Amino acid sequence: MSILKRTPLFDFHVAHGGRMVDFAGWEMPVQYRSILDEHKAVRRAAGLFDVSHMGEVDVRGPGALAFLQSLVTNDLAKMTPGRVVYSPMCGETGGVIDDLLVHMRAPGDYFLCINAGNIDKDLAWLRERRAAAPGLDVTLADRSGDTALIAIQGPRAAGIVRSLASGPAVAAALDDLNYYHFATGLTIAGIPCSAVARTGYTGEDGFELYHRPEDAPRFAEALLAAGAPLGLELAGLGARDSLRLEAGFPLHGHEISGDISPLAAGLAWTVKFAKNSDFCGRAALEREARDGSARRVVFFKTGDRRIVRAGAAVIDEAGAPLGTVLSGTLSPILNEAIGSALIDTTALAAGRALLTDIRGAKIALHPVKPPFVALKK
């Protein structure tokens, strides 16, 4: 039996009543009180998430930009220090190895934030590609083990973090930090942060706070103490998933994967064929863009509270298979089941009805364009 990994906040989670589960080899809190309540708290006020299981990789050297441009589908050429760019990282067939955030500290100095379940795979891929480009002056360093990460998300997140700024200059820096930007050298609640990023994956305003693992418990307690009077609640992986799905954000292994390209996933905006450099998967994606995707990810509502589970078959009125459900949950805001599915493009073009079977009951899946709820950015 494998031993589950733990973040520096494991004892904190247990002390605060977190129900711990195995998530991608990590022992993480799925909820503290109620997923529905935690979800609503994030939309209404703020939620605190431990995302220390995510991976971080430094990419440095004069060849760092060229190296990254050859890996990801988005265009990093116009990045400036302090910017963050979201991008898929594809294999030769155009499938998504992972989706990641690229942070630019300075020219030739970047760090990546990668999905927890893909850390080993991503590092192997990065090192393989690095070995295949011996002429590039670039180094890779896995920082996952010496970095902790707390996300605080929700309409009151900025005020809570600002209240713990170490001084007026830090408060001003937080005020000036735009969406998908980050700052370094800031101290929050007496904790020096290696980076404070205005990013997150809930569809709400907020920050992701990178810091030393040994500071994580004290940092989390300070944020909770400052935020609780304003409605801040601890939130687990359950709420994190329902929030990201309600916002229409893809999750690797669900809406994007080695079998689902960014084009099929509706992420064409992240694939920059016009950028002035080649990238892995380009030829396959150009063919797909030219010929069309055979399957496409659609998001759906049901008008029913019964959750449609991932893996459920999508069928037409005659029972013919049309696709597979990728994600499903109950939207706490809409009070109905929502989800995503991978559907044959020909069926979508023909306007065929999409249904699924839940214990003998046919449930209609109504395609919608996400987000499912109005987001407050």
N, C-alpha and C positions, 0 to 999 in steps of 0.2 A: 504494500500500500504506500503510495507516494505521500510525502509530508507536505502539507499545504504551507505556502509562504504567507507571511504576515507583514503588514505595514507597521510603521512606528506607532500607529494609533490603535493597535489591536486592544490593548488594555483599556484605553479610553472608550472604545466601542462597547466592550463588555460592561464597563462600569456604568455606562449610560443606557444599558438595556438593549443594545444592538443584537438582533438575531443573526448569528453568523452562518454563512453558507460558503460552499466551494464555488468560486467564480474564477474560471480559467486558471486553476491551480493556486488561487489566493483565498484566504479565509477572510471574507469581507461581510460587512453588515448589509443585509437585504432590506431591513427596515428596523425602526426603533419602536414606534407605537403602531402606526397604520400607514400603509403606502398611500392611501387616498388622502389622509390628513397631511402627510409630508409633501405630497404633490401640490395640494392646495396652498400650503404654507409658502412654497416657493413662488407660486403665481401671485399670491397675495402680499407677501412680505419678503422672506428670504429663507434659504436653506443652506446648510453647511454640509459639504460632501468631502469624504476622504477619497482622493484619487491618486494616492501615493503609489498605487500599483501600476500606474502608467509608466512607460519607459522614456528615458531622455538620452539623447545621443549628441555629443558635440561633433561638429564637422568643421575642421579648421584648415587653413592654408591658402596659398594663392590660387590653388585649383579648386577650392571648395564650391564656388558658384557653378563652374563648368560641370563638376561632378554631380551636384544636386540637379542641375538642369537636365542631365542625362538620365536621372532617376524618376523624376516626377513629371506629371502631365501639365501642371500649371506653369506659368511663366514667372520666374523669380528675378528676371533681369532688372525690373524696375523697383525692386525692394530697396528701401532705405533703412538705416539703423533704427531699430525700434518697431519695425513692421512685423506682422505675422501673416502668413499665407497658408490657407488650407489647400491640400492637394492629395489626390490619389497617387499611389506609387504602383505602377503596373508591371506585370511580367510581359514576356514577348507576345503572348496570345491576346493581350489587352485586358485580361482579368486583373482584379485589384489585389495586390499583395497586402496592402494596408492603406488606410488613409491617415494622414498625419498633419501636424502643424509645423511649419518651418518658421523659426524665429531668427531674425538677423540682428546680431549684436553690433557688428561692424563689418566692413568689407573683408571677406575671407574668414568670417567668424559667425557661425550659425549653430543653433541647436534645434533638434527635432523632438517633438513629443509624439510618441507612438503608442499604439494600443497595448494594454497589458498582456493580452493573450497572444500577441504577435512578437513580443520582444526578441525571443530567440531566433524566430524565423527572419525577422527584419534585419537583425544584426548579421546573420549568415548571408543574407542577400546583399547587404551593404558591403560586407567584406569581400564577397565574391566579385561584385562590380568594381570595387576598389582594386582588387588584384588584376582585373582585366584592363585597368587603365594605369599602367605603371608610369606613364609619362606625366600624370597629374600630381602636383605637389599638394597632397591633401591627407589629413590624418583623421581617424575616427576614434572616439572614446566613449565607451558606455558609461553614462553617469546615473543609470537607473538606481543603483544601490546606494548612492550618496545624495539622493535628492528625494525630498518629500513634497507632496503637492496637496494643498487644500483648495477646494473651489467653494466660493460663496456666491450664490446666485439668487436673483430676485430683485424686485423694484426697490427694496431698501438696502440692498447689498452695498452699494457705493457709500451710503451714509454710515453704515456700520464700520466698514473698513476705514473710511476717512476719520471716524471718531477715534481711531487707534493710531493715527499717523504720529510719528515721533516729533513732528514740529510743523510749523507753517509751510516750510519748503516742500516737505513730503506731501502735506495736504494739497498744496497747489499742484504738485506733480500728478497726484491721483485725479484731481479735477481736470487736468489737461490731457489725461490719457484717453484717447479715442478707441472706439471698437476695433478690435484686431490690431492693437498696438500693445507694446509692453515697455516697462522701464526697469532698470537695474539700480542697485545701490540704495533701495528704499528700506526703511525700518518701520515695521508695523507691530504694534503691541510689544515693542522692545525686541522684536525678532528681526534680524537682518535677512532680507529676502534676496535671493540670487536673481529673481525676476518676479515682477508683478504684471500679469497680463490681463487685459480687458477681453477675455475670451471665456468660453464655456460651452456647454452643449445642452442647454435646457430651453433656449429661446428667450431667456431673460437677460437683463443687464447683470453684470457681475465681474468678479475677478477670479483668476487662478494664481495662487500664491506659492511660488517655488521657494523652498528653504531647506535647511539642514534637517536630517531625520531626528537628531536629538532634540531639536526645538519643537517638533510637531505637537506633542501632548500639551505643552504650555501654550502654544499658539492656538490650538483648538479651544482650550478652556477660556482663553482671553477673548476670542471671537464670540464664543457662545455667551459668555457673561455680558459682553457689550451688546450683543444682538438680541438676546432673549426678551428684554423689555420691549423691543420693537417687533417682535413676532418671529425672530429667527428660530428655526427648528433644525435639529439634526435630520438628515435625509440619507436614506440608503440607496442601494442599487435598484431597488424596485421603483422608487420614485424617479430616479435618474432615467430609467428606461421609458417610463410612461411620459415623462416630460419631453424627452428627445423625439419620441414617436409623435406626440401631439404637435411638436414643432415641425415635423416632417424631415428630421435629420436622419441620414442613413447610418446604420451600424454595421461595421464589418462583420461578415459572417451571416448577415441577414440581407439588407438591401444592396450591399456590395460584397463581392467575394472573388475568389479566383475564377469563378464561373460567371460572374456578373460584372460586365464592364461599366465604367463610369457613364458611357453613352446610354446603355440599357437602363442604368439607374437614374437617368434624368439629370446627370451631372455634367452635361456637355460644356457648361460654363467653366469647368475646371480643366478642360482639355484644350490646350492652346496650340493648334496646328501651325499657327502663324509665327510662333516664337522662333528665334534665330538659332536654334540648336535642335539636334535630334534627341529623342528620348525613347526609352525602352517601351515597346508596345505600340509605337507610333504607326507602323505599317498596318498592323491588325486593326487599330482603331480607325485609320483612314479608310480601310476597306469597309468597316462597319458603318462609318459615316456616309460612305458612298452608296452602299447597298441597302442600308437600313438594318436595324437590330431585329433579330428573329423573335426576341422576347423583350418585354418592357416592364419595368417596375411601376405599379400603380398603387396609390393609396386609396383606402376606402373607408366609408362609414357604413353602419348597418341599420341604424335606427332601433337597435335591440341591445340589451345589456349583456347578452351571452357572449363571452370572449371567444373569438375565432383564433385557435392556437396555431403557432408556426408549424408548418408541415402539413396542414390540412389541405385537401385537394380543392381546387376551384373548378367548378363544373358549369355546364349550361343547363337549360331547362330539361334537356333530354338525358342529362347525366354524362355527357361527353366531357373528358378532361380538357381544361383550358389553361391550367397553371397550378401554382402552389402558393400557399400563404407563407410569407417571410417573417412577419411580425404581427402580433396581435395583443391588444390590451383593452382595458376599459378606460375611456377618457374620463377622468374625474370632473373635468369642467363641463363636458358635453353630456355626461351621464349616459353614454352609449359606447358600444364596442367600436374600435377603430383598428386599422392595421394597414399592412402593405402586402402585395402579392406580385409574383412574377407571372406574367400572362403572355400567351402567344400573340404576337402583334397582329396576325391576320384576324384573330377573334376580336381584338379591339377595333380594328378597322371596320369590321362587319357590324359592329355595335351589338354583339351578342350579349345576352344577359349573363352576369357573373353571379354564381351562387356557391354556397358551400353547405355541407351537411353536418349538423350538430345533433348527434344521437337521434337520427331519423327525421329531424326538422330541417327543411330547406330555408337557409338564411340568405337574403340578397345582399350582395356587396355593391355599394354604390360608389363608383370612382369619384374622387374629389381631388382638387389641387391643394396641397398643404401650403401653409400650416392649417391645422384643424381649428385653431383658436387665434384670435387677434393677439399678436405679440406686442410687447410694450416698448420696443426699442425706439 
